[in-house]
Amino acid sequence: MFQVRIHGRGGQGVVTAAELLALAAFLEERHAQAFPSFGSERTGAPVVSFCRIDDREIRVREPIMEPDGLIVQDPTLLHQVDVFGGMRPGGRILINTGRTLAELGLAEFAGDFTVLTVPATELAREHIGRPMPNAALLGGFAALTGVVSLESLTTAIAARFPSAVARGNAAAAAAAHAHVQHELEGLRHAV
């Protein structure tokens, strides 16, 4: 089972991101579940959502405490919330920022996990016209983990949004996917 935790703020599409990831897995004929964890928070408050993907039926229902993958939609949470808590060794982390890990003060995590950044908000502004990073981050996450294909993800996006919005989100996801693939190639060449 591959378990993903998504951290962001209310209004950034954190819950929708988990739902899209689960739908992409369903489209690949796998089992998935997606669910949020929040109270009566307002827009801008920290929000967490979860997604599990497996080839077998998923019976567990509690929040994900030891994720295999982590998406951080808002980098301001990095030093406010324990976003890395319980992260499994060898896990994969994608952070929405144009800054480097050193600039974020996270260079030490590179040894324990695969940590990459992608400027998802900028890609969303470019392709959607709004700072909604969730679809772009999912495209990057698909490249980072291989847990779902970009094709399944764009099909899920098309099923969830009206056509013009879907096209923009799919373009942002594809751009983030290409960005992360490029970053992974750089990591492979550095080793």
Secondary structure, 3 states (H helix, E strand, C coil): CEEEEEEEECCCCHHHHHHHHHHHHHHCCCEEEEEEECCCCCCCCEEEEEEEEECCCCCCCCCCCCCCEEEECCHHHCCCCCCCCCCCCCCEEEEECCCCHHHHCCHHHHHCCEEEEECHHHHHHHHCCCCCCHHHHHHHHHHHHCCCCHHHHHHHHHHHCCHHHHHHHHHHHHHHHHHHHHHHHHHHHHC
